[in-house]
Amino acid sequence: MPAIARLRHLLPHLPRGAVTRFAPSPTGYLHLGHAHSALFAAALAGAAGGRFLLRLEDIDSTRCRPDYAAAIGEDLAWLGLAWEGPARVQSRHMPDYRQALDRLAARGLLYPCFCTRADIQREVAAAGHAPHGPDGPLYPGTCRRLSAAARVDRLAAGEPYALRLDMAAAMAAAPPGLSFHELGEGRLRCDPAQFGDVVLARKDVPASYHLCVTHDDALQGVTLVTRGADLKPATHLHRLLQALLGWPEPAYAHHPLLLGPDGRRLAKRDNAPTLRALREAGRSPAEVRALAGW
Ligand code: GLU
């Protein structure tokens, strides 16, 4: 369905005054897929008489670069988008995410995981089967089963650790029958357990995408989360975190991913044309909006 037809289809379901956001990670220059997503978020906010916000999801200092971050604002403005207020830059707010983790930890819902990738692979291979979740093979639970004494010893020894959500405990602590409202589809039942004991704070970055995105959507007052359909499974987990942390529930509108001429999704690794390259090649913003499906 063309983007404009999709927008029309969603209009009757649109919450009035919806607050949307575009939340890219500055790991490269924005490409047409990003433009599609940003235009979708802005169009829904515009149609709802609401507000459109911008957020830079740059907690992963190993992959994000300041020059890419700076380029995001420039490229979006060139495309003709205007967002309200300054963009929230996640890396400047790490203590906020720490606080959210502390709240989960205080309820016994997190545990430290010392496993390396190799440890997990070995464990999964030994088990002979590897159930998969949306983020990859499910964690086999090795560190959940550590004794309290072993945990204390390893923490005291300064071993690096991630923090994982104890999914069974989290599900028990959350209200039953969690669901989310997908615009145009109605209420969909959540199955957060498909993620297993998901990492909420990494070894190298003391937070995670899932934690920060739900925290910030709540903090920024986002009432309609728009993003690509590739992130629809993540919504199951995000609703669980919202329920555990007492954050409000936004509505969701996941859009199909923009496909390249070969029918494959546009991604940075496939050298999707960047907005920058198109601009330098003399394309106008209107032409690029059309290439992005708008
Ligand atoms: N930062 C995420 C990405 O660039 C998107 C987050 C979201 O919209 O939920 O893929």
Residues whose N, C-alpha, C, O or C-beta is under 5 A from the ligand:
A	BS01	LIG	A23 P24 S25 E57 V213 T226 R227
